[in-house]
Amino acid sequence: MATHQHMAVSSDLKGLPLAGKTDLSCGMPLSAGLEDTVNYKGKIYGFCSKECKNEFLKDPEAHIAKIK
């Protein structure tokens, strides 16, 4: 069973121009924890966990459509 560990924003990820303020896979505010990012079509999307990033990568367009 996978669990999400939400950690504070890594100093390596602070200051990135993220495309949004929430994890598009689970909806968690990224201010609560940012573990990973992906650059997709010129925009940087943030994720609370590698599992959420992997879920996004299965169908990025479907996740992005949720915010449009």
A tleap script that builds the chain and sets N, CA, C and O, in Angstrom:
source leaprc.protein.ff14SB
mol = sequence {
  NMET ALA THR HIE GLN HIE MET ALA VAL SER
  SER ASP LEU LYS GLY LEU PRO LEU ALA GLY
  LYS THR ASP LEU SER CYS GLY MET PRO LEU
  SER ALA GLY LEU GLU ASP THR VAL ASN TYR
  LYS GLY LYS ILE TYR GLY PHE CYS SER LYS
  GLU CYS LYS ASN GLU PHE LEU LYS ASP PRO
  GLU ALA HIE ILE ALA LYS ILE CLYS
}
set mol.1.N position { 0.847 -1.180 0.000 }
set mol.1.CA position { 0.000 0.000 0.000 }
set mol.1.C position { 0.888 1.237 0.000 }
set mol.1.O position { 1.728 1.403 0.885 }
set mol.2.N position { 0.705 2.097 -0.985 }
set mol.2.CA position { 1.512 3.310 -1.087 }
set mol.2.C position { 0.968 4.381 -0.161 }
set mol.2.O position { -0.245 4.536 -0.012 }
set mol.3.N position { 1.861 5.104 0.446 }
set mol.3.CA position { 1.458 6.224 1.282 }
set mol.3.C position { 2.150 7.477 0.780 }
set mol.3.O position { 3.251 7.417 0.233 }
set mol.4.N position { 1.503 8.594 0.969 }
set mol.4.CA position { 2.087 9.865 0.582 }
set mol.4.C position { 2.761 10.467 1.804 }
set mol.4.O position { 2.132 10.621 2.851 }
set mol.5.N position { 4.014 10.802 1.676 }
set mol.5.CA position { 4.696 11.538 2.721 }
set mol.5.C position { 4.754 12.978 2.267 }
set mol.5.O position { 5.408 13.290 1.272 }
set mol.6.N position { 4.084 13.854 2.976 }
set mol.6.CA position { 4.077 15.262 2.613 }
set mol.6.C position { 5.145 15.965 3.416 }
set mol.6.O position { 5.130 15.957 4.647 }
set mol.7.N position { 6.068 16.569 2.706 }
set mol.7.CA position { 7.185 17.233 3.345 }
set mol.7.C position { 7.176 18.696 2.941 }
set mol.7.O position { 6.512 19.078 1.978 }
set mol.8.N position { 7.902 19.497 3.668 }
set mol.8.CA position { 8.038 20.902 3.316 }
set mol.8.C position { 8.695 21.009 1.944 }
set mol.8.O position { 9.341 20.072 1.476 }
set mol.9.N position { 8.522 22.147 1.319 }
set mol.9.CA position { 9.097 22.367 -0.003 }
set mol.9.C position { 10.610 22.267 0.084 }
set mol.9.O position { 11.243 22.929 0.907 }
set mol.10.N position { 11.180 21.437 -0.768 }
set mol.10.CA position { 12.619 21.283 -0.829 }
set mol.10.C position { 13.249 22.598 -1.244 }
set mol.10.O position { 12.703 23.311 -2.086 }
set mol.11.N position { 14.398 22.924 -0.658 }
set mol.11.CA position { 15.068 24.171 -1.020 }
set mol.11.C position { 15.444 24.181 -2.494 }
set mol.11.O position { 15.553 25.252 -3.091 }
set mol.12.N position { 15.645 23.006 -3.097 }
set mol.12.CA position { 15.958 22.921 -4.524 }
set mol.12.C position { 14.769 23.320 -5.391 }
set mol.12.O position { 14.950 23.711 -6.544 }
set mol.13.N position { 13.551 23.225 -4.849 }
set mol.13.CA position { 12.352 23.495 -5.635 }
set mol.13.C position { 11.741 24.865 -5.344 }
set mol.13.O position { 10.849 25.312 -6.066 }
set mol.14.N position { 12.213 25.529 -4.297 }
set mol.14.CA position { 11.668 26.845 -3.960 }
set mol.14.C position { 11.968 27.826 -5.073 }
set mol.14.O position { 13.046 27.804 -5.667 }
set mol.15.N position { 11.017 28.672 -5.344 }
set mol.15.CA position { 11.212 29.722 -6.321 }
set mol.15.C position { 10.935 29.316 -7.761 }
set mol.15.O position { 11.044 30.146 -8.664 }
set mol.16.N position { 10.580 28.062 -7.991 }
set mol.16.CA position { 10.243 27.655 -9.357 }
set mol.16.C position { 8.922 28.292 -9.766 }
set mol.16.O position { 8.008 28.398 -8.949 }
set mol.17.N position { 8.814 28.714 -11.013 }
set mol.17.CA position { 7.555 29.308 -11.493 }
set mol.17.C position { 6.535 28.211 -11.827 }
set mol.17.O position { 6.374 27.834 -12.988 }
set mol.18.N position { 5.857 27.710 -10.805 }
set mol.18.CA position { 4.912 26.611 -10.991 }
set mol.18.C position { 3.653 27.079 -11.720 }
set mol.18.O position { 3.230 28.226 -11.582 }
set mol.19.N position { 3.068 26.173 -12.494 }
set mol.19.CA position { 1.869 26.475 -13.278 }
set mol.19.C position { 0.616 26.568 -12.413 }
set mol.19.O position { -0.408 27.068 -12.878 }
set mol.20.N position { 0.672 26.105 -11.182 }
set mol.20.CA position { -0.485 26.162 -10.311 }
set mol.20.C position { -0.081 26.033 -8.857 }
set mol.20.O position { 1.095 25.851 -8.540 }
set mol.21.N position { -1.061 26.128 -7.982 }
set mol.21.CA position { -0.796 26.078 -6.547 }
set mol.21.C position { -1.235 24.778 -5.910 }
set mol.21.O position { -1.116 24.606 -4.697 }
set mol.22.N position { -1.751 23.844 -6.732 }
set mol.22.CA position { -2.190 22.555 -6.201 }
set mol.22.C position { -1.609 21.417 -7.026 }
set mol.22.O position { -1.264 21.581 -8.196 }
set mol.23.N position { -1.511 20.271 -6.391 }
set mol.23.CA position { -1.100 19.031 -7.055 }
set mol.23.C position { -2.279 18.610 -7.930 }
set mol.23.O position { -3.380 18.396 -7.422 }
set mol.24.N position { -2.057 18.488 -9.233 }
set mol.24.CA position { -3.161 18.164 -10.143 }
set mol.24.C position { -3.648 16.729 -10.011 }
set mol.24.O position { -4.723 16.404 -10.515 }
set mol.25.N position { -2.899 15.872 -9.356 }
set mol.25.CA position { -3.340 14.483 -9.183 }
set mol.25.C position { -4.237 14.313 -7.973 }
set mol.25.O position { -5.269 13.646 -8.054 }
set mol.26.N position { -3.854 14.912 -6.846 }
set mol.26.CA position { -4.627 14.692 -5.618 }
set mol.26.C position { -5.321 15.950 -5.093 }
set mol.26.O position { -6.171 15.867 -4.206 }
set mol.27.N position { -4.959 17.119 -5.642 }
set mol.27.CA position { -5.608 18.362 -5.230 }
set mol.27.C position { -5.011 19.026 -4.007 }
set mol.27.O position { -5.512 20.061 -3.568 }
set mol.28.N position { -3.950 18.459 -3.442 }
set mol.28.CA position { -3.333 19.028 -2.246 }
set mol.28.C position { -2.668 20.366 -2.575 }
set mol.28.O position { -2.029 20.499 -3.619 }
set mol.29.N position { -2.813 21.356 -1.693 }
set mol.29.CA position { -2.091 22.618 -1.909 }
set mol.29.C position { -0.581 22.369 -1.850 }
set mol.29.O position { -0.094 21.702 -0.937 }
set mol.30.N position { 0.142 22.897 -2.806 }
set mol.30.CA position { 1.579 22.674 -2.842 }
set mol.30.C position { 2.306 23.401 -1.720 }
set mol.30.O position { 3.462 23.092 -1.432 }
set mol.31.N position { 1.650 24.356 -1.088 }
set mol.31.CA position { 2.255 25.026 0.061 }
set mol.31.C position { 2.428 24.059 1.233 }
set mol.31.O position { 3.240 24.306 2.125 }
set mol.32.N position { 1.671 22.961 1.234 }
set mol.32.CA position { 1.773 21.960 2.290 }
set mol.32.C position { 2.916 20.984 2.060 }
set mol.32.O position { 3.354 20.309 2.991 }
set mol.33.N position { 3.397 20.905 0.833 }
set mol.33.CA position { 4.503 20.007 0.543 }
set mol.33.C position { 4.716 19.846 -0.945 }
set mol.33.O position { 3.772 19.571 -1.685 }
set mol.34.N position { 5.941 20.012 -1.387 }
set mol.34.CA position { 6.303 19.880 -2.790 }
set mol.34.C position { 7.502 18.954 -2.872 }
set mol.34.O position { 8.594 19.293 -2.416 }
set mol.35.N position { 7.290 17.773 -3.462 }
set mol.35.CA position { 8.357 16.780 -3.528 }
set mol.35.C position { 8.958 16.637 -4.911 }
set mol.35.O position { 10.134 16.294 -5.041 }
set mol.36.N position { 8.164 16.895 -5.960 }
set mol.36.CA position { 8.652 16.639 -7.310 }
set mol.36.C position { 7.964 17.578 -8.290 }
set mol.36.O position { 6.913 18.146 -7.994 }
set mol.37.N position { 8.575 17.730 -9.461 }
set mol.37.CA position { 7.999 18.556 -10.518 }
set mol.37.C position { 8.173 17.861 -11.855 }
set mol.37.O position { 8.958 16.923 -11.991 }
set mol.38.N position { 7.422 18.343 -12.844 }
set mol.38.CA position { 7.593 17.892 -14.219 }
set mol.38.C position { 7.390 19.107 -15.129 }
set mol.38.O position { 6.511 19.936 -14.890 }
set mol.39.N position { 8.205 19.197 -16.162 }
set mol.39.CA position { 8.050 20.235 -17.172 }
set mol.39.C position { 7.246 19.618 -18.308 }
set mol.39.O position { 7.698 18.680 -18.964 }
set mol.40.N position { 6.049 20.154 -18.533 }
set mol.40.CA position { 5.161 19.629 -19.567 }
set mol.40.C position { 4.685 20.783 -20.424 }
set mol.40.O position { 4.039 21.707 -19.931 }
set mol.41.N position { 5.001 20.730 -21.693 }
set mol.41.CA position { 4.616 21.763 -22.663 }
set mol.41.C position { 5.011 23.157 -22.188 }
set mol.41.O position { 4.241 24.111 -22.304 }
set mol.42.N position { 6.229 23.256 -21.649 }
set mol.42.CA position { 6.767 24.552 -21.256 }
set mol.42.C position { 6.313 25.085 -19.914 }
set mol.42.O position { 6.693 26.192 -19.533 }
set mol.43.N position { 5.511 24.326 -19.192 }
set mol.43.CA position { 5.054 24.744 -17.865 }
set mol.43.C position { 5.565 23.746 -16.834 }
set mol.43.O position { 5.715 22.558 -17.122 }
set mol.44.N position { 5.832 24.247 -15.626 }
set mol.44.CA position { 6.318 23.390 -14.543 }
set mol.44.C position { 5.160 23.108 -13.596 }
set mol.44.O position { 4.571 24.024 -13.021 }
set mol.45.N position { 4.844 21.828 -13.443 }
set mol.45.CA position { 3.782 21.390 -12.545 }
set mol.45.C position { 4.419 20.742 -11.319 }
set mol.45.O position { 5.375 19.976 -11.439 }
set mol.46.N position { 3.886 21.053 -10.146 }
set mol.46.CA position { 4.410 20.522 -8.901 }
set mol.46.C position { 3.531 19.421 -8.342 }
set mol.46.O position { 2.325 19.377 -8.582 }
set mol.47.N position { 4.173 18.522 -7.581 }
set mol.47.CA position { 3.472 17.369 -7.002 }
set mol.47.C position { 3.934 17.118 -5.578 }
set mol.47.O position { 5.092 17.359 -5.236 }
set mol.48.N position { 3.022 16.634 -4.758 }
set mol.48.CA position { 3.338 16.357 -3.365 }
set mol.48.C position { 4.135 15.071 -3.205 }
set mol.48.O position { 4.766 14.856 -2.170 }
set mol.49.N position { 4.110 14.211 -4.223 }
set mol.49.CA position { 4.814 12.934 -4.136 }
set mol.49.C position { 5.154 12.425 -5.534 }
set mol.49.O position { 4.596 12.881 -6.532 }
set mol.50.N position { 6.055 11.497 -5.581 }
set mol.50.CA position { 6.400 10.867 -6.859 }
set mol.50.C position { 5.214 10.071 -7.403 }
set mol.50.O position { 5.048 9.965 -8.618 }
set mol.51.N position { 4.393 9.512 -6.520 }
set mol.51.CA position { 3.209 8.776 -6.956 }
set mol.51.C position { 2.237 9.695 -7.698 }
set mol.51.O position { 1.669 9.310 -8.720 }
set mol.52.N position { 2.052 10.908 -7.178 }
set mol.52.CA position { 1.155 11.859 -7.848 }
set mol.52.C position { 1.741 12.298 -9.187 }
set mol.52.O position { 1.008 12.447 -10.165 }
set mol.53.N position { 3.044 12.505 -9.237 }
set mol.53.CA position { 3.685 12.858 -10.505 }
set mol.53.C position { 3.481 11.743 -11.524 }
set mol.53.O position { 3.143 12.010 -12.677 }
set mol.54.N position { 3.686 10.497 -11.106 }
set mol.54.CA position { 3.511 9.360 -12.016 }
set mol.54.C position { 2.069 9.248 -12.495 }
set mol.54.O position { 1.829 8.903 -13.652 }
set mol.55.N position { 1.107 9.534 -11.625 }
set mol.55.CA position { -0.311 9.506 -12.011 }
set mol.55.C position { -0.583 10.585 -13.060 }
set mol.55.O position { -1.289 10.333 -14.036 }
set mol.56.N position { -0.037 11.766 -12.869 }
set mol.56.CA position { -0.171 12.860 -13.844 }
set mol.56.C position { 0.391 12.447 -15.196 }
set mol.56.O position { -0.228 12.698 -16.230 }
set mol.57.N position { 1.550 11.819 -15.193 }
set mol.57.CA position { 2.221 11.455 -16.438 }
set mol.57.C position { 1.482 10.392 -17.244 }
set mol.57.O position { 1.740 10.237 -18.438 }
set mol.58.N position { 0.569 9.660 -16.613 }
set mol.58.CA position { -0.234 8.674 -17.338 }
set mol.58.C position { -1.160 9.364 -18.346 }
set mol.58.O position { -1.416 8.823 -19.422 }
set mol.59.N position { -1.664 10.557 -18.002 }
set mol.59.CA position { -2.573 11.300 -18.882 }
set mol.59.C position { -2.548 12.782 -18.506 }
set mol.59.O position { -3.499 13.286 -17.909 }
set mol.60.N position { -1.468 13.479 -18.852 }
set mol.60.CA position { -1.343 14.885 -18.461 }
set mol.60.C position { -2.509 15.768 -18.919 }
set mol.60.O position { -2.972 16.625 -18.166 }
set mol.61.N position { -2.972 15.565 -20.123 }
set mol.61.CA position { -4.040 16.412 -20.650 }
set mol.61.C position { -5.325 16.300 -19.828 }
set mol.61.O position { -6.020 17.297 -19.633 }
set mol.62.N position { -5.641 15.115 -19.351 }
set mol.62.CA position { -6.852 14.939 -18.521 }
set mol.62.C position { -6.716 15.692 -17.208 }
set mol.62.O position { -7.680 16.291 -16.731 }
set mol.63.N position { -5.534 15.664 -16.624 }
set mol.63.CA position { -5.325 16.389 -15.355 }
set mol.63.C position { -5.367 17.903 -15.571 }
set mol.63.O position { -5.944 18.633 -14.765 }
set mol.64.N position { -4.768 18.359 -16.637 }
set mol.64.CA position { -4.754 19.788 -16.934 }
set mol.64.C position { -6.172 20.276 -17.262 }
set mol.64.O position { -6.534 21.400 -16.911 }
set mol.65.N position { -6.962 19.453 -17.922 }
set mol.65.CA position { -8.344 19.839 -18.272 }
set mol.65.C position { -9.187 20.120 -17.040 }
set mol.65.O position { -10.145 20.889 -17.109 }
set mol.66.N position { -8.845 19.510 -15.920 }
set mol.66.CA position { -9.599 19.729 -14.675 }
set mol.66.C position { -9.520 21.175 -14.205 }
set mol.66.O position { -10.418 21.654 -13.513 }
set mol.67.N position { -8.450 21.872 -14.576 }
set mol.67.CA position { -8.277 23.251 -14.086 }
set mol.67.C position { -8.719 24.285 -15.107 }
set mol.67.O position { -8.690 25.482 -14.819 }
set mol.68.N position { -9.121 23.857 -16.277 }
set mol.68.CA position { -9.537 24.808 -17.325 }
set mol.68.C position { -11.007 25.072 -17.275 }
set mol.68.O position { -11.523 25.845 -18.082 }
savepdb mol mol.pdb
quit
